[in-house]
Amino acid sequence: MSKKKYADRFVGITPEDFSKLEDRHLKVLEILSKLKAERLLDIGCGDGNFTMLMAKSCGAKEVYGVDISEIGVEMARKNGIKAFKVDVDEERLPFDDSYFDIVTALEVIEHLFDPDHFLEEVYRVLKPNGVFVLSTPNLAAIHNRIALLFGYQPPAIPVSLNKSVGHFAVSAGGAAPDHIRFFTLRSLKKLLELHNFKIVEVKGSCAQLPNNIKLFKLFKIIDRIFTIFSSLSYRVIIVCQKKEILF
């Protein structure tokens, strides 16, 4: 089955103003505000709204994006992004070596069959000492551990593209059906190091839960507490740097 069949079904619609930003968005902007870039590449840019917020945070003068969805690419181009349709699972990024100061890939790596190819391409297009920021759900999150303890499917891990199957009632519908790979913080850090990235910073981040259900409000409080312990948080954000390979 080709992922491209479902590409336009999961176009990333991202916030365009601060009032709608999630915890992970705010933390990424905080990270980027401490950096400076001439060129920024956002992998999985979706509609490009948040890509532009990231570009403003780090002062990028040239903003690029890639996405598997043609619809997403068209929307990003309307936002002023130099966007290209690319399947980063299989294809090379259409850029020269050592081209970007910063590459971001938020909630992308869990959608890929071949994360090694993806990381090799990110490494290739980054300048020496360039910064790579990625985020992904955490397989070892406290939410997942509790769900497994009671025999339920972890919230972010699907078994069907169309139905929420085996999840506890409060997480029904919450699983992203196009997730393929699942990472603990330890395994993701190790994978990045194997691809010659130096880990600079790790942050925990909250899940996205609605405010209109009392039980969810309690979960949100607990969820926020566990962001202090990134190995147990719902989502992890990793900042890493390209290390030069010495022969």
matplotlib code that plots the C-alpha trace (Angstrom):
import matplotlib.pyplot as plt

x = [0.0, 1.4, 1.2, 0.6, -2.9, -3.6, -1.3, -4.0, -6.2, -3.8, -2.7, -1.1, -3.3, -1.2, -1.9, -1.1, -1.5, -0.1, -3.6, -4.0, -0.6, -0.2, 2.5, 4.8, 4.5, 5.4, 8.4, 9.7, 9.4, 11.2, 14.0, 14.2, 14.2, 17.6, 19.0, 19.7, 19.3, 19.6, 17.8, 15.2, 13.7, 10.5, 10.0, 6.2, 5.3, 1.6, -0.1, 3.0, 1.3, 3.5, 6.5, 6.3, 6.1, 9.2, 11.0, 10.2, 11.4, 14.9, 15.0, 15.3, 15.4, 14.8, 12.0, 11.7, 9.2, 8.6, 5.5, 4.1, 0.8, 0.3, -2.5, -0.2, 2.5, 0.1, -1.1, 2.5, 3.4, 0.5, 2.1, 5.3, 7.2, 9.4, 7.7, 8.2, 6.3, 8.7, 8.2, 11.1, 10.6, 12.0, 13.2, 16.2, 15.6, 15.9, 18.6, 22.4, 24.6, 25.2, 22.4, 20.4, 21.2, 18.1, 16.0, 12.7, 10.6, 7.7, 5.6, 7.1, 9.5, 6.7, 5.0, 8.0, 8.9, 12.6, 13.7, 17.4, 17.0, 15.2, 18.0, 20.7, 19.0, 18.6, 22.3, 23.3, 21.4, 22.4, 25.4, 28.3, 27.1, 23.6, 20.6, 17.9, 14.8, 12.3, 9.4, 7.5, 5.1, 6.9, 6.3, 7.4, 5.0, 3.3, -0.1, 1.1, 2.5, -0.7, -2.8, -0.6, -0.8, -4.6, -4.4, -5.4, -3.9, -1.6, -3.3, -1.0, -0.5, -3.2, -4.1, -6.4, -6.3, -10.1, -11.1, -10.0, -9.5, -8.7, -8.2, -9.5, -12.8, -11.2, -8.6, -11.0, -10.4, -7.2, -4.8, -3.2, -4.0, -0.9, 1.7, 4.1, 7.3, 7.3, 10.2, 11.2, 13.4, 16.3, 15.9, 15.4, 18.5, 20.5, 19.3, 20.2, 23.7, 24.2, 23.5, 26.1, 23.9, 24.9, 22.0, 21.9, 18.6, 15.5, 12.1, 8.9, 5.6, 1.9, -0.7, -3.4, -6.6, -10.0, -11.0, -14.7, -14.6, -13.9, -12.0, -9.7, -9.0, -7.6, -5.5, -4.1, -2.9, -1.1, 0.1, 1.8, 3.5, 5.1, 6.6, 9.2, 10.4, 10.9, 11.4, 7.8, 6.2, 3.5, 5.8, 9.5, 11.2, 14.9, 17.4, 20.5, 23.5, 25.2, 28.6, 31.3, 32.6, 36.4, 38.1]
y = [0.0, 3.4, 6.2, 8.6, 7.3, 8.9, 11.9, 14.6, 13.1, 14.1, 17.6, 19.5, 22.4, 24.5, 27.5, 31.0, 33.0, 32.6, 32.2, 28.8, 27.4, 24.1, 23.4, 21.8, 24.8, 27.3, 25.2, 25.0, 28.7, 29.3, 27.0, 28.8, 32.2, 31.5, 30.7, 32.6, 31.3, 32.5, 29.4, 27.3, 24.0, 22.7, 19.0, 18.2, 21.8, 21.2, 24.5, 26.5, 28.7, 27.5, 27.3, 31.0, 31.5, 29.4, 31.4, 34.7, 33.3, 32.5, 35.4, 33.2, 35.2, 32.2, 29.7, 26.3, 23.5, 19.9, 17.8, 14.6, 16.3, 18.3, 20.2, 21.0, 22.2, 24.5, 26.0, 26.5, 28.3, 30.7, 31.5, 32.6, 29.3, 27.8, 24.4, 21.1, 17.9, 15.2, 11.8, 11.9, 8.2, 7.4, 10.5, 12.8, 16.3, 18.6, 20.7, 21.0, 19.6, 21.8, 24.2, 25.0, 26.5, 24.9, 22.0, 21.2, 18.1, 18.2, 15.0, 13.6, 10.7, 8.5, 8.5, 7.0, 3.4, 4.4, 6.9, 6.1, 7.5, 10.5, 11.3, 10.8, 13.4, 15.8, 15.4, 16.0, 19.3, 20.8, 23.0, 21.9, 22.6, 23.2, 22.6, 19.9, 20.2, 17.3, 16.2, 12.9, 11.1, 9.2, 5.4, 5.3, 8.1, 7.6, 7.5, 4.6, 2.7, 3.0, 1.9, -1.2, -2.0, -2.4, -4.1, -1.1, 0.1, 3.2, 6.4, 7.4, 3.9, 2.8, -0.6, 0.7, 3.5, 4.1, 3.2, 3.7, 0.1, -1.1, 2.3, 3.3, 5.3, 8.7, 8.2, 6.9, 8.7, 10.2, 7.8, 9.2, 6.4, 7.1, 6.5, 3.8, 4.0, 4.5, 5.8, 6.0, 8.9, 6.6, 4.9, 8.2, 9.7, 6.7, 6.7, 10.3, 9.7, 6.8, 9.3, 11.7, 14.2, 15.6, 15.9, 19.5, 19.7, 17.6, 18.9, 17.1, 18.3, 17.8, 16.0, 18.0, 17.4, 19.3, 21.6, 20.8, 17.5, 17.5, 14.2, 15.6, 18.7, 16.3, 14.5, 17.8, 18.7, 15.3, 15.5, 18.9, 17.7, 14.8, 17.1, 17.9, 14.3, 14.1, 10.3, 10.0, 13.0, 12.5, 14.0, 14.7, 17.6, 17.1, 19.7, 18.3, 19.5, 18.2, 16.8, 16.7, 13.3, 13.2, 10.7]
z = [0.0, -0.9, 1.6, -1.3, -1.5, 1.8, 1.5, 1.0, 3.7, 6.4, 5.2, 8.1, 9.0, 11.4, 13.6, 12.1, 15.3, 18.9, 20.5, 18.8, 19.4, 21.3, 23.9, 21.3, 19.0, 21.7, 22.8, 19.2, 18.8, 22.0, 20.8, 17.4, 18.9, 20.4, 16.9, 13.7, 10.2, 6.6, 5.3, 7.0, 5.7, 7.2, 6.4, 6.5, 6.2, 5.5, 4.8, 5.9, 8.6, 11.4, 9.1, 8.7, 12.5, 12.9, 10.2, 12.0, 15.3, 13.9, 11.4, 8.3, 5.1, 2.8, 3.8, 2.2, 2.8, 1.6, 2.0, 0.5, -0.1, -3.3, -1.6, 1.3, -1.1, -2.9, 0.4, 1.6, -1.7, -1.1, 2.2, 0.5, 1.1, -1.6, -1.3, -3.1, -3.2, -1.9, -0.2, 2.3, 2.9, -0.6, -2.4, -2.1, -0.9, -4.0, -2.4, -2.6, 0.2, 3.2, 2.1, 5.3, 8.7, 10.3, 9.4, 11.2, 11.1, 13.5, 13.8, 10.7, 11.6, 13.0, 9.6, 7.8, 6.8, 6.3, 9.0, 8.2, 4.6, 6.0, 8.6, 6.0, 3.8, 6.7, 7.5, 3.9, 3.4, 6.7, 6.9, 9.2, 12.8, 11.4, 13.7, 13.3, 15.4, 15.4, 17.5, 17.7, 20.1, 22.9, 22.9, 26.6, 27.7, 31.0, 29.1, 27.0, 29.9, 31.8, 28.8, 28.3, 32.0, 31.6, 28.2, 26.1, 22.9, 23.6, 22.5, 19.7, 18.3, 15.7, 14.4, 11.7, 9.2, 9.6, 13.1, 16.7, 17.8, 21.3, 22.9, 26.3, 25.8, 26.6, 23.9, 21.2, 18.0, 19.3, 17.6, 14.4, 11.9, 9.7, 12.4, 11.4, 13.6, 17.3, 19.4, 23.0, 23.9, 24.4, 21.0, 19.1, 20.6, 19.8, 16.2, 15.8, 17.2, 14.8, 12.0, 13.3, 15.1, 18.4, 20.9, 22.2, 24.1, 24.8, 25.9, 26.9, 25.4, 26.2, 24.2, 22.5, 24.5, 24.4, 27.2, 27.2, 29.1, 32.8, 32.7, 30.1, 32.3, 34.9, 32.3, 31.0, 34.5, 34.9, 31.3, 31.9, 35.1, 33.2, 30.6, 33.2, 32.7, 29.0, 28.9, 30.3, 28.4, 25.7, 23.1, 22.8, 21.1, 20.3, 19.2, 17.6, 15.6, 12.5, 13.4, 10.7, 9.9, 10.2, 8.0]

ax = plt.figure().add_subplot(projection="3d")
ax.plot(x, y, z, "-o")
ax.set_aspect("equal")
plt.show()
